[in-house]
Amino acid sequence: MKRVIALLGTLGCVSLALAVDPRLGSISPVGVQVGVEAVLTFNGARLADAQSLIFYKPGIQVVALEEAKDNFVRAKLKVAADCPLGEHHVRVRTAGGLTELRTFFVGPFPIVTKVPAKIGEGPQVLPINCTVMGSVANETVDRYVVQAKKGQRLSVEVESMRLGQAFYDPYVAIIDTKGFVLSRSDDTPLFVQDCFASATIPEDGTYTVEVRETSYRTLGLYRMHVGAFARPTAIYPAGGQTGQELMVKFIDKATGDFSQSVKLVAPDTCQLTDGRMEQPGLNDHGVFPARDGVVAPSWNRVRISNYPNALEQEPNDNATNATVVSGDLPMAFNGIIEKPGDVDWFTFKGKAGQQYDVHVYARRLRSGLDSVLAIGNAVGGTITGNDDSGGPDSYVRFGVPADGNYTLRITDHLGGGGPDFVYRVEFQPVVANLSVYVPDTSLYDTQTRKSVVVARGNRFPLVINARRNNFGGELKLAMKDFPPGIQLHSAPMAANQSVLTMVFEAAADAPLGGNLGNLIASLVPPTNAAPNTPIITGNIWQNFDLVQSGNQGVYYRSWADKIAVVVVEELPFKIRVEPIRSPLVRNGTLPVKIIAERTGDFTGNINVQMLTRPPGLNCPASIDIPAGQTSAIYNFSAEGGAELKLHQIALLGLSSVKAGNAYVSTQLTGLDIKEQFVAGNMPIATTIQGYPTQVKCEITQKLEFPGKATVELLGLPTGATTHTVEMTKDSKEIVFNIVTAPDARVGLHRSLLCQMTVSYNDTQVTQTFGDRGTLRVDPPPAPPVPRKPIETGLAPKPAN
């Protein structure tokens, strides 16, 4: 613990009790100004042994962790002048764990403290170009006033849902000196549930800014930017070619369009993480508009790609006057559905045999367009098309049928349009791509066990899913930029699987600490791969659903292309799998012993869970190693079609330590699933109530087993009994002598099967065979009915 005290410096007295499973609920304030120092409070639980903050973007330095208590950490941060504006991810690392990912914002303006209104006083006066944070009580409105000059731009932008705290739906309005609304908004295509208002001031005077919840309910938190910044709603063109300088037009319906030059440099890490429902990519770029020396607090989106631009030329509202694209595919077509009912047409050249993924980028760039796409022949006859493909943006895969000219048509699904209904249609060559992610551990939980938190001398499991597109094959996984002292144990991910459990193990002397790393998946080249075959690799793309409302869905999601990895203090327990010395055969069962190693006075219950299962493997969802016990049995069974191979498995261990959840893993262990020992066939057997019979089973040997096996006949009807028999690997037939009671259940019973038990390297394993054997039990025949004498009508003959 000296390490903690030395690192924290000014924290003073620190609790010496290890705090496992720290939690971070909120950050206050939830935003800071670029280029300044600020003190932030990180509120949560079990934070007393905080050691550092982990940021996902550059530009923020921790000057000091000033104070740490169980329920909060207070830190002084220095925000660099070139720190990226917008959303930032952060976690708190403690000696015993790592908190959830939370977000805060970096903005361009000074922070103004909200002053509670007093009776008889007017609204708070705000300076131009400032940011104020607050909340609005139920059925109330927050009002502020600003002084503005005629011809000046006045923009107000609200961050509320984007703060990732809860479902907040803000409303904002600018009201002039006479009480009329100059501009207002609720939801916006650019910020979805968040909103903005922007106007050109008609005359000198005092203007009122109102912010509230749309339905006058509680607005729990907002950050509101008030200033002379431009608030464009779109950029045209909506993208450009990598490495080029692109002159774009910012479309600002409120205060006028303007142009700005943008250098399109593809970043090496994800920039636009906030609010994306779909997986983001490195091709998405955020441009912060700057006009008259004032930078807007939020971005507009553009695409960066390797394809040259083609821009629409009006009029192009039918196939006859379509915009002619002279270049060769792949290309990107750009345009605006600029009024209701507008339809844009392009003609382009295609070569037979080429295949393209054709993507519309509109709603993903926060345009208001709900696209409908069609690709047709030279005169406009439709070949293929799409409205929505997993979202408002359209997508088709287009195979060029023959050399020649083709048409592309795009319009709005509901016939809408406007000057900011921009779009970009990219013809992308069909290529393989790969990424991995950690699946949710439970419903509506996108935080738990999505980082690597491994205790010294212990292990931690992580489930990884793979997204393979346009290729198949086996994948290998590797660590990148992990802290020292951690080792990865992982089998390859088979070609027929998309999920894998990996085990991370920390050395007993691994340095305490943590950072952001990555998990790299790579396609294992087939043995017959041609020389210079491109290597397909991918890294982690992880979603964090910050605002969701049960079955109603996700309202705000953020993404990360790094994974947090930390080494923490020792835990008081470990678990391991006792070496498995027997195969698990098809239609069989295998008991696996899980051993708990406890230290000190730890006696808690340990829950053990199987995280991923090989195809055809069945087992309980979890078992418990009871409090004070050192082992438990996990029973596995294999279906008749279970995949035959040596599978690598690991199990999760969960226990409560110091009121927090502590997670560990067993070692990666081989589980060999093999063919069944024997197959059996039981011909139908018959008997009568109260009479004995025999049930025979013909044996076909599949897999050699040692010694003798005992075999039970299961599924006999009520009133029928038998005994166990023995068999060896050389047996060809087994016979069960059946005894039936006089009241044995009558009928055709198709429920017989055999269950063998064999000791395999001192492990009792079982297997069933010969299922659906049949025993017919009949009632005894009815007794004969005495025959009556036949009357002939003749007198009997007298005796001699």
C-alpha positions in Angstrom: 0.0 0.0 0.0 3.0 2.3 0.2 2.8 2.4 -3.6 -0.7 3.8 -3.4 0.2 6.5 -0.9 3.2 7.6 -2.9 1.2 7.8 -6.1 -1.7 9.7 -4.6 0.6 12.1 -2.9 -1.8 14.7 -1.3 -4.5 12.2 -0.6 -3.4 12.0 3.0 -4.8 9.0 5.0 -5.8 6.1 2.7 -7.7 3.1 3.8 -5.5 0.0 3.9 -8.4 -2.3 3.1 -8.5 -3.6 -0.5 -11.6 -2.2 -2.3 -12.7 -4.7 -5.0 -15.1 -3.8 -7.8 -15.0 0.1 -7.7 -17.9 1.9 -9.2 -18.2 5.2 -11.1 -21.7 6.7 -11.3 -21.2 10.3 -12.4 -18.6 13.0 -13.0 -19.1 16.6 -11.8 -18.8 18.9 -13.6 -19.4 16.8 -16.6 -17.4 19.1 -18.8 -14.4 21.4 -18.9 -12.9 24.1 -21.1 -10.1 23.4 -23.4 -6.7 24.8 -22.4 -7.4 25.2 -18.7 -7.0 23.4 -15.3 -10.1 22.2 -13.7 -11.1 20.1 -10.6 -13.5 17.2 -11.3 -15.2 14.9 -8.8 -15.7 11.3 -9.7 -18.6 10.0 -7.7 -19.2 6.3 -7.1 -18.4 3.6 -4.6 -15.3 1.7 -3.3 -13.0 4.4 -4.6 -10.9 5.1 -1.5 -7.8 3.3 -2.9 -7.9 5.2 -6.3 -4.5 5.2 -8.0 -5.0 6.8 -11.4 -7.5 7.9 -14.1 -7.4 6.2 -17.5 -8.4 8.5 -20.4 -9.1 7.2 -23.9 -8.1 10.3 -25.9 -4.9 12.5 -25.6 -4.7 16.0 -24.3 -5.7 15.5 -20.6 -3.1 15.3 -17.8 -3.8 14.5 -14.1 -2.0 17.2 -12.1 -3.0 15.6 -8.8 -5.5 13.2 -7.2 -6.4 15.6 -4.4 -8.7 13.5 -2.3 -10.1 10.0 -2.4 -12.9 8.7 -0.2 -15.1 5.6 -0.5 -17.7 7.4 -2.5 -15.7 10.0 -4.5 -12.3 10.9 -6.0 -11.4 14.6 -6.6 -8.8 15.2 -9.2 -7.2 18.3 -10.7 -6.8 18.0 -14.5 -4.9 20.0 -17.0 -6.5 20.2 -20.4 -4.1 20.9 -23.2 -4.8 23.7 -25.7 -4.9 21.2 -28.5 -7.0 18.6 -26.7 -9.8 17.2 -28.9 -13.1 18.9 -28.4 -16.2 16.8 -27.7 -16.8 13.5 -25.8 -14.0 11.9 -23.7 -14.0 8.5 -22.0 -12.5 7.9 -18.6 -12.2 5.2 -15.9 -10.9 5.3 -12.3 -8.3 2.6 -11.5 -8.0 1.5 -7.9 -5.7 -0.9 -6.2 -8.5 -3.5 -6.3 -10.1 -2.9 -9.7 -11.4 -0.7 -12.5 -14.6 1.3 -12.7 -17.1 1.5 -15.5 -16.5 3.7 -18.5 -18.1 7.1 -18.1 -17.9 10.2 -20.3 -17.3 13.9 -20.0 -17.0 16.7 -22.5 -14.3 19.2 -23.5 -15.7 22.5 -24.9 -14.3 25.7 -26.3 -15.9 28.2 -23.8 -15.4 29.2 -20.2 -17.7 27.5 -17.6 -20.2 29.8 -15.9 -21.7 28.6 -12.6 -25.5 28.5 -12.6 -26.9 30.9 -9.9 -30.2 29.8 -8.3 -32.9 32.3 -9.0 -34.0 34.4 -6.0 -37.4 35.9 -5.5 -37.7 39.3 -7.1 -34.5 38.9 -9.2 -34.5 38.4 -13.0 -32.9 35.6 -14.9 -29.1 35.1 -14.7 -27.1 37.2 -17.2 -24.7 35.1 -19.3 -21.8 36.5 -21.2 -21.5 35.7 -24.9 -19.5 32.5 -25.6 -19.9 30.6 -22.3 -21.1 27.2 -21.1 -23.4 26.8 -18.1 -24.4 23.5 -16.5 -27.6 22.8 -14.6 -30.8 20.9 -14.2 -34.5 21.7 -14.5 -37.1 20.6 -11.9 -40.4 19.1 -12.9 -42.8 21.6 -14.5 -40.3 24.5 -14.4 -38.1 26.3 -17.0 -34.6 27.7 -16.6 -34.2 31.2 -18.1 -31.1 33.1 -18.8 -30.6 36.5 -20.6 -27.8 37.7 -22.9 -27.0 41.1 -24.4 -26.8 41.0 -28.2 -26.3 43.5 -31.0 -28.2 43.8 -34.3 -26.8 41.4 -37.0 -24.9 39.3 -34.5 -25.3 35.5 -34.5 -26.7 34.0 -31.4 -26.6 30.2 -31.0 -27.5 28.0 -28.1 -26.7 24.3 -28.0 -27.7 21.8 -25.4 -25.9 18.6 -24.4 -28.1 16.5 -22.2 -28.8 13.0 -23.7 -25.2 13.1 -24.9 -23.9 13.3 -21.4 -24.7 9.6 -21.0 -26.4 9.9 -17.6 -30.1 9.1 -18.3 -32.9 9.6 -20.8 -33.2 13.4 -21.0 -35.1 15.1 -23.8 -34.3 18.9 -23.7 -36.0 21.8 -25.4 -34.4 25.2 -26.1 -35.6 28.5 -27.4 -34.3 32.0 -28.1 -36.9 34.8 -27.3 -36.5 38.3 -28.6 -37.0 41.6 -26.7 -40.8 41.6 -27.5 -41.4 38.0 -26.2 -41.5 36.3 -29.6 -39.6 33.1 -30.3 -36.7 33.7 -32.7 -35.6 30.1 -32.8 -36.5 26.9 -31.0 -36.0 23.1 -31.2 -36.6 19.8 -29.5 -35.1 16.9 -31.4 -32.7 17.5 -34.2 -31.2 15.3 -37.0 -27.8 16.6 -36.0 -27.9 15.8 -32.3 -31.0 13.4 -32.1 -32.6 14.0 -28.7 -30.4 17.0 -28.0 -31.2 20.4 -29.6 -30.0 23.8 -30.6 -31.4 27.2 -31.6 -29.7 29.7 -33.8 -30.7 33.1 -35.1 -29.4 36.4 -36.5 -30.2 39.2 -33.9 -32.7 41.7 -35.5 -32.0 44.6 -33.1 -29.9 45.5 -30.1 -31.3 44.4 -26.8 -31.7 41.7 -24.1 -32.6 38.2 -25.3 -33.9 35.4 -23.3 -32.7 31.8 -23.5 -35.1 29.1 -22.2 -34.2 25.5 -21.5 -36.5 22.8 -20.2 -37.6 19.2 -20.6 -39.8 18.8 -23.7 -42.8 17.7 -21.8 -42.1 19.9 -18.7 -40.8 16.9 -16.8 -37.5 16.8 -14.9 -34.3 17.5 -17.0 -31.8 16.0 -14.7 -28.6 17.4 -16.3 -27.6 19.7 -19.1 -24.7 21.6 -20.5 -25.7 24.6 -22.5 -23.4 26.6 -24.8 -24.4 30.2 -25.5 -22.4 32.2 -28.0 -21.8 33.8 -31.4 -20.7 30.5 -32.9 -22.2 29.3 -36.2 -24.4 26.2 -35.9 -24.4 24.6 -39.3 -26.6 21.5 -39.7 -24.6 19.8 -42.5 -21.5 19.8 -44.6 -21.3 19.5 -48.4 -19.7 17.5 -49.9 -20.1 15.0 -47.1 -16.7 13.5 -47.6 -13.5 13.4 -49.6 -10.4 11.6 -50.5 -7.7 10.6 -47.9 -4.8 13.1 -47.8 -6.5 15.8 -49.7 -7.5 19.3 -48.8 -11.3 19.6 -49.2 -13.2 22.8 -49.4 -16.5 22.2 -47.8 -19.6 24.3 -47.4 -21.2 24.4 -44.0 -24.9 24.7 -44.5 -26.3 27.0 -41.9 -30.0 27.7 -42.5 -30.2 30.2 -39.6 -27.3 32.5 -40.1 -26.0 31.8 -43.6 -23.7 29.2 -45.3 -19.9 29.5 -45.3 -16.9 27.6 -46.5 -13.9 26.1 -44.7 -11.0 24.1 -45.9 -10.5 20.7 -44.2 -7.4 18.5 -44.3 -8.6 14.9 -44.6 -6.1 12.9 -42.7 -7.2 9.4 -41.7 -6.6 9.0 -38.0 -5.2 5.8 -36.5 -7.8 5.6 -33.8 -11.5 6.1 -33.7 -12.6 9.8 -33.3 -16.4 9.9 -33.5 -17.6 7.6 -30.7 -20.6 9.5 -29.4 -24.2 8.6 -30.2 -23.4 6.0 -32.9 -25.9 3.1 -33.0 -23.8 1.3 -35.7 -20.1 0.4 -35.4 -18.0 3.4 -36.2 -14.9 3.4 -38.3 -11.7 5.3 -38.9 -13.3 6.8 -42.0 -15.6 9.0 -39.9 -14.2 12.4 -39.2 -15.6 15.3 -37.1 -15.1 18.9 -38.2 -15.7 21.7 -35.7 -17.0 24.7 -37.6 -15.1 27.9 -37.0 -16.4 31.3 -38.1 -15.1 34.8 -37.2 -12.7 33.2 -34.8 -15.4 31.3 -32.8 -15.4 27.5 -32.8 -18.7 25.6 -32.5 -18.9 23.3 -29.4 -19.9 20.2 -31.5 -18.8 18.7 -34.8 -20.3 18.0 -38.2 -19.5 14.7 -39.7 -17.6 13.9 -43.0 -16.4 10.7 -44.5 -12.7 10.1 -45.4 -12.2 7.4 -48.0 -9.9 6.4 -50.9 -12.5 7.2 -53.6 -12.6 10.4 -55.7 -15.7 12.6 -55.5 -18.4 13.1 -58.1 -20.7 16.0 -57.3 -24.3 16.3 -58.6 -25.0 18.9 -61.3 -28.6 20.3 -61.2 -30.9 19.7 -62.9 -30.6 15.9 -62.6 -34.1 14.9 -61.6 -34.6 12.1 -64.2 -32.6 9.6 -66.2 -32.4 11.8 -69.2 -30.6 14.7 -67.5 -28.7 12.7 -65.0 -25.3 13.9 -63.7 -22.7 12.1 -65.9 -19.9 10.6 -63.9 -16.9 10.3 -66.1 -14.5 8.5 -63.8 -14.2 4.8 -63.2 -15.5 3.0 -60.1 -14.9 2.9 -57.2 -16.1 6.5 -56.6 -18.3 8.5 -54.2 -21.3 10.3 -55.5 -22.3 13.4 -53.5 -25.5 15.5 -53.6 -28.4 17.2 -51.7 -32.1 16.3 -51.9 -32.7 20.0 -51.6 -36.5 20.2 -51.6 -39.5 18.0 -51.0 -40.0 15.6 -53.8 -36.5 16.0 -55.3 -34.9 13.0 -57.0 -31.2 12.9 -57.9 -29.9 10.8 -60.9 -26.4 9.9 -61.9 -25.0 7.8 -64.8 -21.8 5.9 -64.4 -19.7 3.3 -66.2 -19.4 -0.3 -65.0 -17.3 -3.2 -66.1 -18.6 -6.8 -66.2 -17.7 -8.9 -63.2 -17.0 -6.1 -60.8 -18.7 -6.2 -57.4 -19.3 -3.3 -55.0 -20.8 -2.7 -51.7 -22.9 0.4 -52.3 -23.5 2.4 -49.1 -25.5 5.6 -48.6 -24.1 7.8 -45.9 -26.7 10.3 -44.9 -28.4 9.6 -41.5 -25.0 8.2 -40.3 -23.6 11.7 -41.0 -26.6 13.2 -39.2 -28.4 14.3 -42.4 -32.2 14.4 -42.3 -32.4 12.2 -45.4 -34.1 8.8 -45.1 -32.6 7.4 -48.3 -34.1 5.2 -51.0 -31.5 3.9 -53.4 -31.9 2.3 -56.8 -29.4 1.2 -59.4 -30.7 0.7 -62.9 -29.7 0.2 -66.6 -28.8 3.0 -68.9 -32.4 4.1 -69.3 -33.3 3.9 -65.7 -34.9 0.4 -65.4 -34.2 -0.8 -61.9 -31.7 -3.7 -61.4 -31.5 -3.5 -57.6 -32.4 -1.1 -54.8 -32.9 -0.7 -51.1 -34.7 1.5 -48.6 -33.5 0.6 -45.2 -30.7 -1.9 -44.5 -30.5 -2.2 -40.7 -31.1 1.6 -40.4 -32.3 4.6 -42.4 -29.3 4.5 -44.7 -29.5 2.3 -47.8 -27.2 -0.5 -48.8 -26.9 -2.9 -51.7 -24.3 -5.3 -53.1 -24.1 -4.6 -56.8 -22.5 -7.0 -59.3 -22.0 -5.3 -62.7 -23.7 -7.7 -65.2 -22.0 -6.3 -68.3 -19.8 -3.5 -69.6 -21.8 -0.3 -70.2 -23.6 2.6 -68.6 -25.8 2.4 -65.5 -27.9 4.8 -63.5 -28.1 5.6 -59.8 -31.3 7.2 -58.3 -31.6 8.5 -54.8 -34.5 10.2 -53.0 -36.2 10.5 -49.6 -38.4 7.7 -48.4 -41.2 10.1 -47.4 -40.6 12.6 -50.2 -38.9 15.1 -47.9 -36.0 17.4 -48.7 -34.2 20.5 -47.7 -30.9 22.4 -48.1 -29.2 20.2 -45.5 -30.5 16.8 -46.8 -26.9 15.9 -47.9 -25.8 12.4 -48.9 -22.8 10.5 -50.0 -23.0 7.2 -52.0 -19.8 5.1 -51.9 -19.1 2.3 -54.4 -16.7 0.3 -52.2 -14.9 -2.8 -53.5 -15.9 -5.9 -51.7 -13.1 -6.6 -49.2 -12.7 -8.7 -46.1 -12.8 -7.0 -42.8 -12.6 -8.2 -39.2 -13.2 -6.8 -35.7 -13.8 -8.3 -32.3 -15.8 -7.2 -29.3 -16.8 -8.4 -25.8 -20.5 -9.4 -25.6 -22.8 -8.2 -22.9 -22.7 -10.3 -19.8 -26.3 -9.8 -19.0 -29.4 -8.0 -20.4 -29.1 -4.2 -20.4 -25.5 -4.3 -19.1 -22.7 -3.2 -21.4 -20.1 -2.5 -18.7 -19.6 -5.6 -16.6 -16.5 -7.7 -17.4 -15.7 -5.8 -20.6 -12.2 -4.9 -19.4 -9.4 -7.1 -18.2 -9.0 -6.9 -14.5 -6.5 -9.5 -13.3 -5.2 -9.9 -9.8 -1.6 -10.7 -9.1 -0.9 -14.4 -9.2 -4.4 -15.0 -10.6 -6.3 -15.4 -13.8 -9.2 -13.5 -15.5 -11.4 -14.8 -18.3 -12.7 -12.7 -21.2 -15.2 -13.7 -23.8 -14.5 -12.4 -27.3 -16.9 -12.4 -30.3 -15.6 -11.9 -33.9 -17.3 -10.0 -36.7 -16.1 -11.7 -39.9 -17.2 -10.0 -43.2 -16.6 -11.5 -46.6 -14.2 -14.2 -45.5 -14.1 -17.3 -43.3 -11.4 -19.3 -41.5 -9.6 -19.8 -38.2 -8.5 -16.8 -36.2 -5.7 -16.4 -33.7 -5.8 -13.7 -31.0 -3.0 -11.7 -29.6 -2.4 -8.9 -27.0 -1.1 -5.5 -27.9 0.2 -2.8 -25.5 -0.8 -4.8 -22.4 0.9 -3.9 -19.1 3.9 -6.0 -18.2 3.5 -9.3 -16.3 0.3 -10.5 -18.1 0.2 -13.6 -20.2 -2.5 -14.6 -22.6 -3.7 -18.2 -22.9 -6.0 -18.7 -25.9 -6.8 -21.4 -28.4 -7.5 -20.4 -31.9 -11.1 -19.4 -32.8 -12.3 -22.1 -35.1 -13.7 -21.3 -38.5 -17.2 -22.5 -37.5 -17.2 -20.4 -34.3 -17.6 -16.7 -33.6 -17.1 -16.7 -29.8 -14.1 -17.7 -27.7 -13.0 -17.6 -24.0 -9.5 -16.3 -23.4 -7.6 -16.4 -20.1 -5.3 -13.7 -18.9 -2.8 -14.6 -16.2 -0.8 -12.1 -14.1 2.5 -13.1 -12.5 2.7 -12.9 -8.7 5.1 -10.0 -9.0 3.4 -8.2 -11.9 3.5 -4.4 -11.4 0.3 -2.9 -10.2 -1.0 -0.5 -12.8 -3.0 -0.4 -16.0 -3.4 1.2 -19.4 -5.3 0.9 -22.7 -4.4 -2.0 -24.9 -5.9 -3.9 -27.8 -6.8 -7.3 -28.9 -5.7 -8.2 -32.4 -7.5 -11.0 -34.3 -5.7 -12.4 -37.4 -6.8 -14.9 -40.0 -4.7 -18.1 -39.8 -3.6 -18.5 -43.5 -4.6 -21.9 -44.9 -1.8 -24.3 -45.7 -2.5 -23.9 -49.5 -2.5 -20.1 -49.4 -0.8 -18.4 -52.3 2.4 -16.4 -51.7 1.8 -12.8 -50.7 -1.8 -13.4 -49.7 -2.9 -10.4 -47.7 -3.2 -10.9 -44.0 -6.6 -10.1 -42.6 -6.5 -8.5 -39.1 -8.9 -6.6 -36.9 -8.9 -5.0 -33.5 -11.5 -4.3 -30.8 -14.6 -2.2 -31.5 -16.6 -2.1 -28.3 -20.0 -0.5 -27.7 -21.1 1.0 -24.3 -24.8 1.6 -24.1 -24.9 4.6 -21.8 -28.6 5.4 -22.0 -31.1 2.7 -22.6 -34.7 2.0 -21.5 -35.3 -1.7 -21.3 -37.1 -3.1 -24.3 -37.6 0.4 -25.7 -34.0 0.3 -26.9 -30.8 2.2 -26.7 -31.0 6.0 -26.9 -27.3 6.8 -26.5 -24.3 4.6 -27.3 -20.6 5.3 -27.2 -17.8 3.2 -28.7 -14.1 2.5 -27.9 -11.4 0.9 -30.1 -9.2 0.1 -27.0 -9.7 -2.1 -24.0 -8.7 -1.2 -20.5 -6.3 -3.6 -18.8 -5.2 -3.5 -15.2 -3.3 -5.6 -12.7 -4.7 -5.3 -9.2 -3.8 -6.5 -5.7 -4.0 -10.2 -4.8 -7.4 -11.7 -4.2 -8.1 -14.2 -1.3 -9.2 -17.0 -3.6 -8.3 -18.8 -6.9 -10.0 -21.6 -8.7 -8.7 -24.3 -11.0 -9.9 -27.4 -12.8 -8.5 -30.7 -11.6 -6.7 -32.3 -14.5 -9.3 -34.0 -16.7 -8.1 -37.6 -17.3 -11.0 -39.0 -19.3 -12.7 -38.0 -22.5 -16.3 -36.9 -22.7 -17.9 -39.2 -25.2 -21.0 -38.4 -27.3 -24.2 -39.2 -25.5 -22.1 -39.4 -22.3 -21.5 -37.4 -19.1 -18.3 -36.4 -17.4 -17.8 -35.0 -13.8 -15.2 -32.3 -13.7 -13.9 -31.2 -10.3 -13.4 -27.5 -9.6 -11.0 -26.7 -6.8 -10.9 -23.5 -4.8 -7.7 -22.3 -3.2 -8.5 -19.9 -0.3 -6.1 -17.7 1.6 -6.4 -16.0 5.0 -9.8 -16.1 6.6 -11.8 -16.0 3.3 -14.6 -18.6 3.4 -17.1 -17.1 1.0 -19.3 -18.9 -1.5 -17.8 -19.1 -5.0 -20.1 -19.2 -8.0 -18.5 -21.0 -11.0 -19.9 -20.4 -14.5 -19.2 -21.9 -17.9 -18.9 -18.9 -20.2 -18.8 -20.4 -23.6 -19.6 -24.0 -24.7 -18.3 -26.0 -27.6 -20.9 -27.2 -30.0 -23.0 -30.0 -28.5 -21.7 -29.6 -25.0 -24.3 -29.2 -22.2 -23.9 -28.3 -18.6 -25.6 -26.3 -15.8 -25.4 -22.5 -16.2 -23.4 -22.4 -12.9 -22.6 -24.3 -9.7 -21.5 -23.1 -6.3 -18.5 -24.1 -4.2 -20.2 -23.6 -0.9 -18.9 -21.3 1.8 -15.9 -23.0 3.5 -15.7 -25.8 0.9 -12.7 -26.4 -1.3 -14.3 -28.1 -4.3 -17.4 -28.9 -6.3 -18.4 -31.1 -9.3 -19.4 -29.6 -12.6 -21.2 -32.2 -14.7 -20.8 -32.0 -18.4 -22.7 -33.9 -21.1 -22.3 -34.3 -24.8 -25.0 -34.6 -27.4 -24.9 -37.2 -30.1 -23.7 -34.6 -32.6 -21.1 -32.9 -30.4 -18.0 -31.7 -32.2 -15.2 -34.2 -31.9 -12.0 -32.5 -30.9 -9.9 -31.4 -28.0 -11.6 -28.2 -26.9 -10.0 -25.6 -24.6 -12.4 -24.5 -21.8 -12.2 -22.0 -18.9 -14.6 -21.3 -16.1 -15.4 -18.0 -14.4 -15.3 -17.8 -10.6 -17.3 -15.0 -8.8 -17.4 -14.2 -5.1 -18.0 -11.2 -2.9 -14.9 -9.6 -1.5 -15.2 -6.5 0.7 -18.8 -6.1 -0.6 -17.6 -6.0 -4.2 -17.7 -8.7 -7.0 -14.4 -10.3 -7.5 -13.8 -12.3 -10.7 -11.2 -15.0 -11.4 -10.8 -17.8 -13.9 -9.6 -21.4 -14.0 -6.7 -22.3 -16.2 -7.4 -23.0 -19.8 -8.1 -26.8 -19.8 -8.4 -29.4 -22.5 -11.8 -31.1 -22.8 -11.6 -34.0 -25.2 -14.9 -34.9 -26.8 -14.7 -38.2 -28.5 -17.0 -40.7 -30.3 -19.2 -42.8 -28.1 -17.8 -46.0 -26.6 -20.5 -48.2 -28.1 -23.6 -48.1 -30.2 -26.5 -50.4 -29.5 -29.6 -51.8 -31.1 -32.4 -53.4 -29.2 -34.9 -55.6 -31.1 -38.5 -55.4 -29.8 -39.2 -57.7 -26.8 -42.6 -58.9 -25.7 -44.0 -60.4 -22.6 -47.2 -61.0 -20.7 -48.1 -59.5 -17.3 -46.6 -61.7 -14.6 -44.2 -63.5 -17.0 -40.5 -63.0 -17.5 -38.8 -62.1 -20.7 -35.4 -60.9 -22.0 -34.3 -57.6 -23.6 -31.3 -58.0 -25.8 -29.0 -55.2 -27.1 -26.7 -55.8 -30.0 -23.4 -53.9 -29.4 -21.1 -52.1 -31.9 -17.8 -51.0 -30.4 -16.8 -47.4 -31.3 -14.1 -46.4 -28.9 -12.1 -48.7 -26.7 -12.7 -48.3 -22.9 -10.7 -50.0 -20.1 -11.9 -52.9 -18.0 -15.5 -53.7 -17.4 -18.5 -51.4 -17.6 -21.7 -51.8 -15.7 -24.9 -51.3 -17.8 -28.4 -50.4 -16.6 -31.5 -50.7 -18.6 -33.5 -47.5 -18.2 -37.1 -46.6 -19.2 -38.8 -49.8 -18.1 -42.6 -49.4 -17.6 -44.1 -49.5 -14.1 -44.1 -53.1 -12.8 -41.1 -54.3 -14.9 -37.7 -54.7 -13.2 -34.3 -56.0 -14.2 -30.7 -56.1 -13.0 -27.5 -54.5 -14.1 -25.1 -56.4 -16.4 -21.4 -56.1 -17.2 -19.7 -55.7 -20.6 -16.2 -55.2 -21.9 -14.8 -53.7 -25.1 -15.2 -57.1 -26.7 -18.9 -57.6 -25.9 -21.2 -58.1 -28.9 -24.4 -58.5 -27.0 -25.8 -57.9 -23.6 -29.0 -59.5 -22.2 -31.3 -58.1 -19.5 -33.6 -60.6 -17.8 -36.9 -58.8 -17.2 -39.5 -59.7 -14.5 -43.0 -58.2 -14.8 -45.5 -58.0 -12.1 -49.1 -59.2 -12.6 -50.1 -55.5 -12.7 -47.3 -54.3 -14.9 -48.3 -51.4 -17.2 -49.7 -52.8 -20.4 -48.7 -51.3 -23.7 -46.0 -50.7 -26.3 -43.2 -48.9 -24.4 -40.7 -47.3 -26.7 -38.6 -45.7 -23.9 -35.8 -48.2 -23.3 -32.2 -47.3 -23.4 -29.0 -48.5 -21.9 -26.6 -46.5 -19.7 -23.1 -47.7 -19.2 -20.8 -46.6 -16.4 -17.1 -47.1 -16.7 -14.1 -46.1 -14.6 -11.7 -44.3 -17.0 -8.5 -43.3 -15.2 -10.4 -43.3 -11.9 -13.1 -41.1 -13.3 -16.7 -42.4 -13.4 -18.0 -41.6 -16.9 -21.3 -42.6 -18.4 -22.8 -43.0 -21.8 -26.2 -44.0 -23.1 -26.9 -46.1 -26.2 -29.7 -48.2 -27.8 -32.3 -45.5 -27.1 -35.9 -46.0 -28.1 -35.7 -49.8 -27.4 -39.2 -51.3 -27.2 -40.9 -53.6 -24.8 -44.5 -54.7 -25.4 -46.4 -55.9 -22.3 -49.7 -57.7 -23.0 -52.4 -58.8 -20.6 -52.8 -62.6 -20.0 -55.2 -64.2 -22.4 -58.7 -64.5 -21.2 -59.7 -68.0 -19.7 -61.6 -70.3 -22.1 -65.4 -70.1 -21.9 -67.0 -73.6 -21.2 -69.0 -74.8 -24.2 -72.6 -75.7 -23.6 -74.0 -79.1 -24.8 -75.6 -79.0 -28.2 -79.3 -79.8 -28.0 -80.5 -82.0 -30.9 -84.1 -82.6 -29.8 -83.5 -86.5 -29.8 -84.1 -88.6 -26.8 -81.1 -90.3 -25.4 -80.6 -93.9 -26.3 -81.5 -96.4 -23.5 -78.6 -98.1 -21.9 -78.2 -101.8 -22.8 
